[in-house]
Amino acid sequence: MWKSQIISDMVRGSVTISLLIAICLSVISGREAEQLVTTDGCGETKGCFQDPADCENSDCDVLVTWKANEGATDFGILGHVIDDEDYVGFGFSYDQRMGDDDVWACLRLADSSVVLDHSHNPGYSNRQLDTNGTRNFESSTDDDVIECIFTRLNNIEGREDDFFNLYTSVYYLLVARGPRRDINPPKLSKHTRSPIISDSPVNFTDVGTSGGGSGSRAAIKTHGSLMIFGWVGCASIAIILARYFKTVWPNSTLLGQKVWFTFHRGLMIVNLLCFCAAFVIIFVYVGGWVFYESTSDLPFVHATIGCIAVGLGITNPLIALCRPEPKSSKRPIFNWTHWAVGLSAHSLAVANVCLGIDIFKMPSYSLWIFIGWIGFHFLFQIFLEIVICVHREPGDEQSYGRSREMKDMPGSHGSGDLPNKSTEELDSGISNDSSVTKIKVYSLCIYLVVTIGILTYLIVEVCLQ
């Protein structure tokens, strides 16, 4: 009896195991079947554009496939999306910039369904079109992946301007992701990340593989790196030196000028070159002035603040060239103007770096690290203000007040010439003893280490995006 019971239990156990295996296999095969767009056959039976270039299937950040189909082409689009991105799509373009593009996208709606969206970018705006000339649309989506497949005619007679002819021309491929605009009907909004662009034009009537182009993204990275290096690094250090280190090394010169003045001027010149180069690079990349559909878009705000900061940054050295003599009655006006314009430019630029970090979709902790540095920069200046107050000599309150009002004393530092020690001390309103100098020098070393560390981290993070 007990033998038959054992046999019965073994049979039931084997059946249970078989069922579990069957369920697992069905789940696995079901998952595989859900993926509509794959790299299988890339370069052999179909063409593929993938990023990273050596990725496979769902490991690809973006994947576009195409295959000839009797006067038409079967297209597949797959893309990993983040945050509020609701579409992934590609555009046929005559160049590597947005403008005059035939755009096709998988657009995810509020109810999580996916539709095929066709539009044309006459410039930097987006004009929605019908999807005539397409068939066999299928889609799939989850939280971070959107994909769809469809068949598109290679051309429609008379619609060459917005339905590009795949027979007669080759095109650059631009792949972008972004949010939708919830209007009736919903449409594509401006992409949230820099488009991934093919290095060369693609022939969509032939098989072949192509990786994401690095040229356009390199332009964005160079722009960001130069702005960070110039404004966060050079300008910040130059401002600290000019405001708090005029009395340090009073009897030393560098290149014929006081030490602080030589470093201040040199760093500001480097900053000027950096932000001018960064401005030109991004201006060329986007093809000139960009007109946005909404002035509340972060890219529009970033571009506007950037233009103002660059304008002020160019204006301030021109103001410096018009600097009057130290004893001139107009000298206080110059001091206040130079200070106000410089501080405004620096503040706007630093705030714009925060926006740039968000727009470039860097990790969220990068923004908090940078905000931490902003707090450190502010507290460092408060610390030095306290040092000035605590260590000023008795009876120097009047000269200290004049210094804070940015009024020059006889023999002031303004011209960059080296005044005698007593005049330098009078101008600052504090004692220039060795203890104060040590405090300033040690604190400057800490500031430089922290600032250079943050600067290096941000630039490396930008380059890794």
C-alpha positions in Angstrom: 0.0 0.0 0.0 2.7 2.4 1.0 4.6 1.6 -2.3 1.6 2.6 -4.4 1.3 5.8 -2.3 4.9 6.7 -3.0 4.5 6.0 -6.7 1.3 8.2 -6.7 3.1 11.1 -4.9 6.0 10.8 -7.4 3.7 11.0 -10.3 1.9 14.0 -8.9 5.3 15.7 -8.1 6.6 15.1 -11.7 3.3 16.5 -13.1 3.7 19.6 -10.9 7.3 20.1 -11.9 6.3 19.7 -15.6 3.6 22.3 -15.2 6.0 24.7 -13.5 8.5 24.2 -16.3 5.8 24.7 -18.9 4.6 27.9 -17.2 8.2 29.3 -17.0 8.8 28.5 -20.7 5.6 30.1 -21.7 6.4 33.2 -19.7 9.9 33.4 -21.3 8.6 32.8 -24.8 5.8 35.3 -24.2 8.4 37.9 -23.2 10.4 37.2 -26.3 7.3 37.5 -28.4 6.4 40.8 -26.9 9.5 42.4 -28.3 8.6 43.7 -31.8 11.9 45.2 -32.8 15.2 43.2 -32.5 18.7 43.2 -33.9 18.2 39.7 -35.4 19.3 39.9 -39.1 20.9 43.3 -38.9 23.2 43.8 -41.8 22.0 40.6 -43.5 18.3 40.7 -44.1 17.5 44.2 -42.8 19.1 47.6 -42.0 19.7 48.7 -38.5 20.6 51.9 -36.6 21.4 51.2 -33.1 22.9 53.0 -30.0 25.2 51.8 -28.6 26.6 50.6 -31.8 27.2 47.0 -30.6 24.0 46.6 -28.6 21.6 43.7 -29.0 17.8 43.7 -28.8 16.4 45.3 -25.6 19.9 46.3 -24.5 19.8 49.0 -27.1 19.1 52.5 -25.9 17.5 53.1 -29.3 17.0 50.8 -32.3 15.6 51.6 -35.7 15.2 48.8 -38.3 14.1 48.8 -41.9 13.5 46.1 -44.6 12.3 46.3 -48.2 8.7 45.1 -48.8 7.5 45.5 -52.4 7.4 49.2 -53.0 7.4 49.9 -49.3 9.7 49.6 -46.3 9.0 47.8 -43.0 10.2 50.1 -40.1 10.7 49.2 -36.5 11.4 51.7 -33.7 12.5 50.9 -30.1 13.6 53.3 -27.5 14.2 53.4 -23.7 12.5 56.4 -22.2 12.8 58.2 -18.9 10.7 60.5 -16.7 7.9 62.1 -18.7 9.0 61.0 -22.1 6.1 59.7 -24.2 7.5 59.1 -27.6 10.5 57.7 -29.5 10.8 58.5 -33.2 13.1 59.1 -36.1 13.3 61.8 -38.7 14.7 61.7 -42.3 16.9 64.7 -42.6 19.0 66.2 -45.4 21.7 67.2 -42.8 22.6 66.5 -39.2 20.5 69.3 -37.8 16.8 69.6 -37.1 14.8 71.4 -39.8 13.0 70.2 -42.9 12.6 66.7 -41.6 10.1 63.9 -42.2 9.4 62.6 -38.7 7.8 59.2 -37.7 7.3 58.3 -34.1 5.7 55.9 -31.7 3.6 58.2 -29.4 2.3 56.9 -26.1 -1.1 58.4 -25.1 -2.5 59.1 -21.6 -4.3 55.7 -21.6 -0.9 53.9 -22.3 -1.9 53.0 -25.9 0.6 53.8 -28.6 -0.2 55.4 -32.0 1.8 56.1 -35.0 2.6 59.9 -35.4 3.7 61.5 -38.6 4.9 65.1 -38.7 7.1 67.5 -40.6 9.6 69.9 -39.1 9.8 73.0 -41.4 12.2 74.6 -38.9 12.1 74.1 -35.2 8.4 73.8 -35.0 6.4 70.6 -35.6 3.5 70.3 -38.1 1.4 67.2 -37.7 0.4 65.2 -40.8 -1.7 62.2 -41.6 -0.4 58.6 -41.7 -1.6 57.9 -45.2 0.8 55.5 -47.0 1.3 53.3 -43.9 -0.1 50.0 -42.8 0.5 47.0 -40.5 1.0 49.1 -37.4 1.7 47.3 -34.1 3.1 48.5 -30.8 4.2 47.5 -27.4 5.1 49.6 -24.3 6.0 49.3 -20.6 7.3 51.9 -18.1 10.7 52.5 -19.8 10.4 51.0 -23.3 8.3 52.1 -26.3 8.4 50.2 -29.6 6.3 49.9 -32.7 6.5 48.5 -36.2 4.8 49.7 -39.4 5.1 49.6 -43.2 5.6 52.8 -45.1 5.4 53.4 -48.8 8.7 54.5 -50.3 7.1 57.5 -51.9 3.7 59.2 -52.6 3.5 61.2 -55.8 3.1 64.9 -55.2 4.1 64.7 -51.5 7.9 64.8 -51.8 8.1 67.8 -49.4 6.7 66.1 -46.4 6.7 62.4 -47.4 10.3 61.9 -48.3 11.1 59.6 -51.3 13.3 56.7 -50.2 13.9 55.7 -53.8 15.7 58.8 -55.0 17.6 60.1 -51.9 19.5 59.1 -48.9 19.0 60.8 -45.6 20.6 61.3 -42.2 18.7 59.6 -39.4 17.8 61.6 -36.3 16.4 59.7 -33.4 14.7 61.6 -30.6 12.6 61.1 -27.5 10.4 63.5 -25.5 7.0 64.2 -24.0 3.7 64.6 -25.8 1.5 67.7 -25.9 -2.0 66.8 -24.7 -4.0 68.8 -27.2 -6.6 67.4 -29.6 -5.1 65.4 -31.2 -2.0 64.8 -29.0 1.3 65.6 -30.8 5.0 65.6 -30.2 6.6 68.2 -28.0 10.3 69.2 -28.1 12.7 66.4 -27.4 14.1 66.3 -23.9 17.5 64.8 -24.8 19.9 65.6 -27.6 18.9 63.6 -30.8 21.1 60.6 -31.7 22.3 61.2 -35.3 23.8 59.0 -37.9 27.4 59.8 -38.9 26.5 59.6 -42.6 23.4 59.5 -44.8 21.6 56.2 -44.8 20.2 54.3 -47.8 16.9 52.9 -46.7 16.5 50.7 -49.7 19.5 48.6 -48.7 20.6 46.5 -45.7 23.4 47.7 -43.5 24.1 48.8 -39.9 24.9 52.2 -38.5 25.7 53.3 -35.0 24.7 56.5 -33.3 26.7 59.5 -34.5 29.0 61.2 -32.0 29.4 64.5 -33.7 26.2 66.2 -32.6 26.5 65.0 -29.0 30.1 66.0 -28.9 29.0 69.6 -29.7 26.6 69.5 -26.7 29.3 68.0 -24.4 31.8 70.6 -25.5 29.4 73.4 -25.0 28.5 72.2 -21.5 32.1 71.5 -20.5 33.4 74.9 -21.6 30.6 76.8 -19.8 31.2 74.8 -16.6 35.0 75.3 -16.8 34.7 79.0 -17.6 31.9 80.1 -15.2 32.1 77.6 -12.4 35.9 77.4 -12.4 37.7 80.5 -13.7 35.1 83.1 -12.9 34.3 81.9 -9.4 38.0 81.8 -8.4 38.7 85.2 -10.1 35.8 86.8 -8.2 37.1 85.4 -4.8 40.6 86.7 -5.5 39.5 90.2 -6.5 37.2 90.6 -3.5 39.2 89.1 -0.6 42.8 88.7 -1.6 44.0 92.2 -2.5 46.0 92.5 0.7 47.7 89.1 0.5 51.3 89.1 -0.9 51.3 93.0 -0.9 55.0 93.2 -1.8 55.0 90.6 -4.6 54.3 91.1 -8.3 53.6 88.7 -11.1 54.0 89.8 -14.7 54.5 93.4 -13.6 51.2 93.5 -11.6 50.0 92.6 -8.2 49.5 88.8 -7.8 45.7 89.0 -7.3 45.2 91.3 -10.3 47.3 89.1 -12.6 45.3 86.0 -11.7 42.0 87.8 -11.7 42.6 89.2 -15.2 44.0 85.9 -16.6 41.2 83.8 -15.3 38.6 86.2 -16.6 40.2 86.2 -20.0 40.1 82.4 -20.0 36.4 82.5 -19.0 35.7 85.0 -21.8 37.3 82.7 -24.3 35.4 79.6 -22.9 31.9 81.0 -22.9 32.4 82.7 -26.3 33.5 79.4 -27.8 30.7 77.5 -26.1 28.2 80.1 -27.4 29.4 79.8 -31.0 29.4 76.0 -30.8 25.8 75.7 -29.7 24.7 78.5 -32.0 26.2 76.6 -35.0 24.8 73.3 -33.8 21.2 74.4 -33.6 21.6 76.3 -36.8 21.0 79.9 -35.5 18.2 81.3 -33.4 15.7 78.8 -32.2 12.0 79.6 -32.0 10.2 77.5 -29.3 6.5 76.8 -29.2 6.3 77.6 -25.5 8.4 80.1 -23.5 8.0 78.0 -20.4 10.1 75.2 -21.9 13.3 74.7 -20.0 15.4 74.8 -23.2 13.9 78.2 -24.0 14.6 79.5 -20.5 18.1 78.0 -20.6 18.8 79.7 -24.0 17.5 83.0 -22.9 19.4 83.1 -19.7 22.5 82.0 -21.5 22.3 84.8 -24.1 21.9 87.4 -21.3 24.8 85.9 -19.3 27.1 85.9 -22.4 26.0 89.5 -23.2 26.9 90.7 -19.7 30.1 88.6 -19.7 31.3 90.4 -22.9 30.1 93.8 -21.6 32.1 93.6 -18.4 35.6 93.5 -19.8 34.6 96.4 -22.1 33.7 98.3 -19.0 37.1 97.4 -17.5 38.8 99.0 -20.5 37.1 102.3 -19.7 38.3 102.3 -16.0 39.1 105.8 -14.8 42.0 106.7 -12.7 41.8 105.8 -9.0 41.4 109.5 -7.9 38.8 110.2 -10.4 35.3 111.2 -9.1 33.9 108.7 -11.6 35.8 105.8 -10.1 33.1 104.7 -7.6 30.6 104.6 -10.5 33.0 102.3 -12.4 33.5 100.1 -9.3 29.8 99.6 -8.7 29.0 99.1 -12.4 31.8 96.6 -12.9 30.8 94.7 -9.7 27.1 94.7 -10.6 27.5 93.5 -14.2 30.0 90.9 -13.2 28.0 89.5 -10.4 24.8 89.4 -12.5 26.6 87.5 -15.3 28.1 85.0 -12.9 24.9 84.4 -11.0 22.9 83.9 -14.2 25.5 81.6 -15.6 25.7 79.5 -12.5 21.9 79.2 -12.4 21.9 78.3 -16.0 24.4 75.4 -15.3 21.7 74.0 -13.0 19.2 74.1 -15.9 21.7 72.6 -18.2 22.2 69.7 -15.9 18.5 69.0 -15.9 18.1 69.5 -19.6 21.1 67.2 -20.4 19.4 64.6 -18.2 22.5 64.1 -16.0 21.9 62.0 -12.8 19.8 63.8 -10.3 22.6 63.6 -7.7 24.7 65.7 -10.0 22.3 68.6 -9.6 22.4 68.3 -5.8 26.2 68.1 -5.7 26.3 71.3 -7.8 23.8 73.0 -5.5 25.9 71.9 -2.6 28.9 73.7 -4.2 26.8 76.8 -4.7 26.1 76.8 -0.9 29.8 76.2 -0.2 30.7 79.2 -2.4 28.2 81.4 -0.6 29.3 80.3 2.9 33.0 80.7 2.0 32.4 84.4 1.2 30.5 84.8 4.5 33.5 83.3 6.3 35.9 85.7 4.7 33.6 88.6 5.5 33.7 87.5 9.1 37.5 87.3 9.0 37.6 90.9 7.7 35.3 92.1 10.4 37.0 90.3 13.3 40.6 91.2 12.3 40.2 94.8 11.2 42.3 97.1 13.4 40.6 99.3 16.0 39.7 102.7 14.6 39.5 101.4 11.1 35.7 101.3 11.0 35.5 104.4 8.8 38.0 103.0 6.2 36.3 99.6 6.4 33.0 101.3 5.6 34.5 103.1 2.7 36.0 99.8 1.4 32.6 98.1 1.6 31.1 101.0 -0.3 33.6 100.4 -3.1 35.2 103.9 -2.8 38.9 103.9 -3.7 41.4 105.3 -1.4 44.5 107.2 -2.6 46.9 104.6 -4.1 44.0 102.1 -4.6 44.4 98.7 -6.1 42.1 99.6 -9.0 44.8 100.3 -11.6 46.6 97.1 -10.9 49.8 99.0 -9.7 51.5 97.9 -6.5 50.8 100.5 -3.7 52.8 100.6 -0.5 51.8 98.4 2.4 50.1 101.0 4.6 47.9 102.1 1.8 46.9 98.6 1.0 46.0 97.9 4.6 44.0 101.2 4.7 42.1 100.2 1.6 41.0 96.9 3.1 40.3 98.2 6.6 41.9 95.1 8.2 45.3 94.3 9.8 47.6 92.5 7.3 49.4 90.5 10.0 50.6 87.0 9.3 47.7 85.2 11.1 45.2 86.9 8.8 47.3 86.0 5.8 47.6 82.4 6.9 43.8 82.1 7.4 43.2 83.5 4.0 45.8 81.4 2.2 44.6 78.2 3.9 41.0 78.9 3.2 41.8 79.7 -0.4 43.6 76.3 -0.7 40.4 74.6 0.6 38.2 76.6 -1.8 40.4 75.7 -4.7 40.5 72.0 -3.9 36.7 71.8 -3.5 36.0 73.9 -6.6 38.4 72.1 -8.8 37.0 68.8 -7.6 33.4 69.8 -8.3 34.6 71.2 -11.7 36.3 68.0 -12.6 33.4 65.8 -11.6 30.8 67.8 -13.6 33.0 67.9 -16.7 33.6 64.1 -16.5 29.9 63.5 -15.9 29.0 65.6 -19.0 31.5 63.7 -21.1 30.1 60.4 -20.0 26.5 61.2 -21.0 
